[in-house]
Amino acid sequence: MATPGPASPLVLIRGGGDLATGVVARLHRSGLPVLVTEIARPLAVRRLVSLAEAVFEGEVLVEELIGRRIGAPEEAFAALDLGAIPVLVDPEAASLRTLKPLVLVDGRMRKEPPELGLDAAEMVIGLGPGFVAGVNCHAAIETNRGHAMGRVLWQGSAEADTAVPEPVAGIDVDRVLRAPKAGKMRGLATLGSLARAGDPLFEVDGEIVRAGFDGAVRGLLHDEVAVEPGMKVGDLDPRGELRYCREISDKSLAAGGGVLEAVLSQPDLRRRLLG
């Protein structure tokens, strides 16, 4: 999708989940103007640290970041002038034609090749699996945990999805909560609270899922979101540290650091974004 005419000094980030919010934090704290686009009913699980929640709530606070829902692309710069992060419902990224951002970051973590290509912005950056530098993005950011996490890739692809969540306190698969069947999600536990083994966490059309171990309720999809069997809908943290529920994770900040490096390594982009 080409964007004719002069580009705006703006970074547009597709997706407002926890990983993308770490990117927003790094860029915003470094003085770069950032806008987030989302779908009409976001699928962010770690909602206490996801700017996507502004779609439901109108305004959210993630650490010191203020995410504010806007109704049209033209409202973005007014929100930025007030120090807020504009969050726009724009699933097809139609606002690219209006806003013409210098940088597009795809942080949706769909784990498949994107529908937009290299001509979507002057710099296109992709997070994680599905992105190949020089093919469907200018730079890919490694998001898998390990030695390369947060590294900027100017050639080649990010590592493939392992389909196995990283262990936390020795628990991997069981800490990820999944929908038992198709239906509508309803949370039964409070985000950011402690749950004991056997406590009800959520239900899907009347089928209740209970905690398999003691832990902090770090994530649950928003109520009334439609889910499919096996879909990730929550996160139970066996460490039990409630502050982790409200703090942007190390992984998210590492990804954000990679994006910041990629952008600032280009002198012309740096000058135009920072003024």
C-alpha positions as CSV (number, residue, x, y, z in Angstrom):
1,M,0.0,0.0,0.0
2,A,1.7,3.1,-1.1
3,T,1.3,6.4,0.8
4,P,1.9,9.3,-1.7
5,G,2.8,12.7,-0.5
6,P,5.0,13.7,2.4
7,A,5.2,11.3,5.4
8,S,4.1,12.4,8.9
9,P,6.7,12.3,11.7
10,L,4.8,9.5,13.4
11,V,5.3,5.8,14.3
12,L,2.2,3.7,13.8
13,I,2.0,0.5,15.7
14,R,-0.4,-2.2,14.7
15,G,-1.6,-4.0,17.8
16,G,-1.9,-2.8,21.4
17,G,-1.2,-6.0,23.3
18,D,1.5,-6.4,26.0
19,L,4.4,-6.9,23.6
20,A,3.4,-3.9,21.4
21,T,2.9,-1.8,24.5
22,G,6.5,-2.5,25.5
23,V,7.4,-1.0,22.1
24,V,5.2,2.0,22.7
25,A,6.9,2.5,26.1
26,R,10.4,2.5,24.7
27,L,9.5,4.9,21.8
28,H,7.3,7.2,23.8
29,R,9.9,7.6,26.6
30,S,12.5,8.4,24.0
31,G,10.4,11.3,22.6
32,L,9.0,9.6,19.5
33,P,5.3,10.2,18.6
34,V,3.4,6.9,18.5
35,L,-0.1,5.9,17.6
36,V,-1.6,2.4,18.2
37,T,-4.2,0.8,15.9
38,E,-6.4,-2.1,17.1
39,I,-9.4,-4.3,16.1
40,A,-12.9,-3.5,17.4
41,R,-12.7,-6.2,20.2
42,P,-9.0,-6.6,21.1
43,L,-7.7,-10.0,22.0
44,A,-5.1,-8.7,24.5
45,V,-4.8,-11.2,27.5
46,R,-2.5,-9.1,29.7
47,R,-4.9,-6.3,29.8
48,L,-3.4,-4.4,32.7
49,V,-0.3,-3.7,30.6
50,S,-2.0,-3.4,27.2
51,L,-2.9,-0.1,25.6
52,A,-5.5,-2.1,23.6
53,E,-7.7,-1.9,26.7
54,A,-8.4,1.7,25.8
55,V,-10.7,0.4,23.1
56,F,-13.0,-0.9,25.8
57,E,-12.4,1.7,28.6
58,G,-11.8,4.9,26.6
59,E,-8.7,5.7,28.6
60,V,-6.2,3.5,30.4
61,L,-3.0,3.9,32.4
62,V,-0.1,1.5,31.8
63,E,2.7,2.4,34.2
64,E,3.0,6.1,33.4
65,L,1.6,5.8,29.8
66,I,-1.9,7.2,29.1
67,G,-3.7,5.3,26.3
68,R,-6.7,7.2,24.9
69,R,-9.2,6.0,22.4
70,I,-9.7,8.3,19.4
71,G,-12.5,8.2,16.9
72,A,-10.7,9.2,13.7
73,P,-7.1,9.5,12.5
74,E,-7.4,13.3,12.5
75,E,-7.6,13.2,16.3
76,A,-4.2,11.6,16.7
77,F,-2.0,14.7,16.9
78,A,-4.3,16.4,19.4
79,A,-4.0,13.4,21.7
80,L,-0.2,13.4,21.3
81,D,-0.1,17.1,22.1
82,L,-1.7,16.3,25.5
83,G,0.9,13.6,26.2
84,A,-1.5,10.7,25.5
85,I,-1.0,7.7,23.3
86,P,-3.8,7.7,20.7
87,V,-5.5,4.3,20.2
88,L,-7.6,3.9,17.1
89,V,-9.9,1.1,16.0
90,D,-8.5,0.4,12.5
91,P,-8.2,-3.3,11.8
92,E,-7.3,-2.8,8.1
93,A,-4.8,0.0,8.8
94,A,-6.8,2.3,6.5
95,S,-5.4,5.3,8.5
96,L,-2.0,4.7,6.7
97,R,-3.5,6.7,3.8
98,T,-4.4,9.6,6.0
99,L,-1.6,9.7,8.5
100,K,1.3,8.5,6.2
101,P,3.5,7.5,9.1
102,L,7.3,7.4,8.6
103,V,7.5,4.1,10.5
104,L,5.1,1.2,10.7
105,V,5.6,-1.5,13.4
106,D,3.5,-4.6,13.1
107,G,3.2,-5.8,16.7
108,R,0.1,-8.0,16.4
109,M,2.1,-11.2,16.9
110,R,-0.1,-13.1,14.4
111,K,2.9,-15.4,13.7
112,E,2.2,-15.4,10.0
113,P,3.3,-13.2,7.1
114,P,1.7,-9.7,7.1
115,E,-0.8,-8.6,4.5
116,L,1.1,-5.3,4.0
117,G,4.5,-5.0,2.4
118,L,7.6,-2.9,2.3
119,D,5.8,0.1,0.7
120,A,3.4,0.6,3.7
121,A,5.9,3.2,5.2
122,E,9.4,4.4,4.8
123,M,10.4,1.9,7.4
124,V,8.4,-1.3,8.2
125,I,9.4,-3.3,11.3
126,G,7.9,-6.6,12.2
127,L,7.9,-8.4,15.6
128,G,8.6,-12.1,15.7
129,P,7.6,-15.1,13.6
130,G,6.3,-14.5,10.1
131,F,8.6,-11.5,9.3
132,V,11.5,-11.7,6.9
133,A,13.8,-8.7,6.6
134,G,14.1,-7.5,3.1
135,V,11.0,-9.5,2.0
136,N,8.0,-8.2,4.0
137,C,9.7,-5.8,6.4
138,H,12.9,-3.7,6.5
139,A,13.8,-5.0,9.9
140,A,12.5,-7.9,12.0
141,I,12.8,-8.1,15.8
142,E,13.5,-11.4,17.5
143,T,10.8,-12.0,20.2
144,N,11.6,-15.6,21.3
145,R,13.4,-15.8,24.6
146,G,17.0,-16.6,24.5
147,H,20.3,-15.1,23.4
148,A,18.8,-13.2,20.5
149,M,15.7,-11.8,22.1
150,G,15.3,-8.1,21.1
151,R,17.9,-8.3,18.4
152,V,17.4,-6.3,15.2
153,L,17.6,-8.5,12.0
154,W,18.3,-6.6,8.8
155,Q,18.5,-9.9,6.9
156,G,16.7,-13.2,7.3
157,S,13.7,-14.1,9.4
158,A,12.8,-14.1,13.1
159,E,12.7,-17.5,14.7
160,A,9.6,-19.7,14.2
161,D,6.9,-19.9,16.8
162,T,7.8,-22.8,19.2
163,A,4.1,-23.2,20.2
164,V,5.4,-23.8,23.8
165,P,5.3,-20.9,26.3
166,E,8.5,-20.2,28.2
167,P,8.5,-21.8,31.6
168,V,7.8,-19.6,34.6
169,A,8.8,-21.1,38.0
170,G,9.0,-24.4,36.2
171,I,5.5,-24.3,34.7
172,D,5.1,-23.8,31.0
173,V,2.0,-25.1,29.2
174,D,-0.3,-25.1,32.2
175,R,0.2,-21.5,33.0
176,V,-1.5,-20.5,29.8
177,L,-5.3,-20.6,30.1
178,R,-7.2,-21.8,27.1
179,A,-10.8,-21.8,26.0
180,P,-12.5,-25.2,26.6
181,K,-14.9,-24.6,23.8
182,A,-16.3,-22.0,21.4
183,G,-18.4,-19.3,22.9
184,K,-18.3,-16.0,24.8
185,M,-15.6,-15.3,27.5
186,R,-16.5,-14.2,31.0
187,G,-13.9,-13.6,33.7
188,L,-14.6,-15.0,37.2
189,A,-11.4,-13.8,38.8
190,T,-10.0,-10.3,39.2
191,L,-7.0,-9.4,37.1
192,G,-4.0,-8.7,39.4
193,S,-5.3,-10.8,42.2
194,L,-4.0,-14.1,43.7
195,A,-5.9,-17.3,43.0
196,R,-5.6,-20.6,44.8
197,A,-5.7,-24.0,43.1
198,G,-9.3,-24.8,42.4
199,D,-10.6,-21.2,42.3
200,P,-12.8,-20.4,39.3
201,L,-10.9,-18.2,36.8
202,F,-13.3,-17.8,33.9
203,E,-16.1,-19.5,32.0
204,V,-17.1,-19.9,28.4
205,D,-20.8,-20.2,27.9
206,G,-21.2,-21.8,31.3
207,E,-18.2,-24.1,31.3
208,I,-16.0,-23.0,34.2
209,V,-12.2,-23.3,34.1
210,R,-10.4,-23.4,37.5
211,A,-6.9,-22.7,38.6
212,G,-4.6,-25.7,38.4
213,F,-2.1,-24.2,40.9
214,D,-1.7,-21.1,43.1
215,G,-0.7,-18.0,41.2
216,A,-1.3,-14.4,40.2
217,V,-4.1,-13.8,37.7
218,R,-1.9,-12.0,35.2
219,G,-4.2,-12.1,32.2
220,L,-7.8,-12.7,31.1
221,L,-9.5,-11.7,27.9
222,H,-12.2,-9.1,28.1
223,D,-15.7,-10.3,28.8
224,E,-18.0,-11.1,25.9
225,V,-15.1,-11.6,23.5
226,A,-15.8,-14.6,21.2
227,V,-13.3,-17.5,21.6
228,E,-12.6,-20.7,19.9
229,P,-11.6,-24.1,21.5
230,G,-7.9,-24.0,22.5
231,M,-7.6,-20.3,22.1
232,K,-5.3,-18.5,24.6
233,V,-7.6,-16.5,27.0
234,G,-5.6,-16.1,30.2
235,D,-2.3,-16.3,32.1
236,L,-1.8,-17.6,35.6
237,D,1.6,-16.7,37.0
238,P,3.0,-19.2,39.5
239,R,5.4,-16.7,41.0
240,G,2.5,-15.0,42.7
241,E,4.0,-11.5,42.4
242,L,1.1,-9.1,42.0
243,R,3.3,-6.2,40.8
244,Y,4.3,-8.3,37.7
245,C,0.6,-8.1,36.6
246,R,0.9,-4.3,36.3
247,E,4.5,-4.0,35.0
248,I,5.6,-4.2,31.4
249,S,7.6,-7.4,31.0
250,D,11.3,-7.8,30.2
251,K,10.4,-9.5,27.0
252,S,8.2,-6.6,25.9
253,L,10.8,-4.0,26.7
254,A,13.5,-6.1,24.9
255,A,11.3,-6.0,21.8
256,G,10.8,-2.3,22.3
257,G,14.5,-1.7,22.6
258,G,15.0,-3.5,19.3
259,V,12.5,-1.3,17.5
260,L,14.0,1.8,19.0
261,E,17.5,0.7,17.8
262,A,16.2,0.1,14.3
263,V,14.5,3.5,14.1
264,L,17.3,5.5,15.6
265,S,20.0,3.8,13.6
266,Q,18.6,5.6,10.5
267,P,19.9,9.2,10.8
268,D,17.2,10.7,8.5
269,L,14.3,9.0,10.3
270,R,15.8,10.0,13.6
271,R,16.0,13.7,12.6
272,R,12.5,13.8,11.2
273,L,10.9,12.0,14.1
274,L,12.6,13.9,16.8
275,G,12.6,17.3,15.1
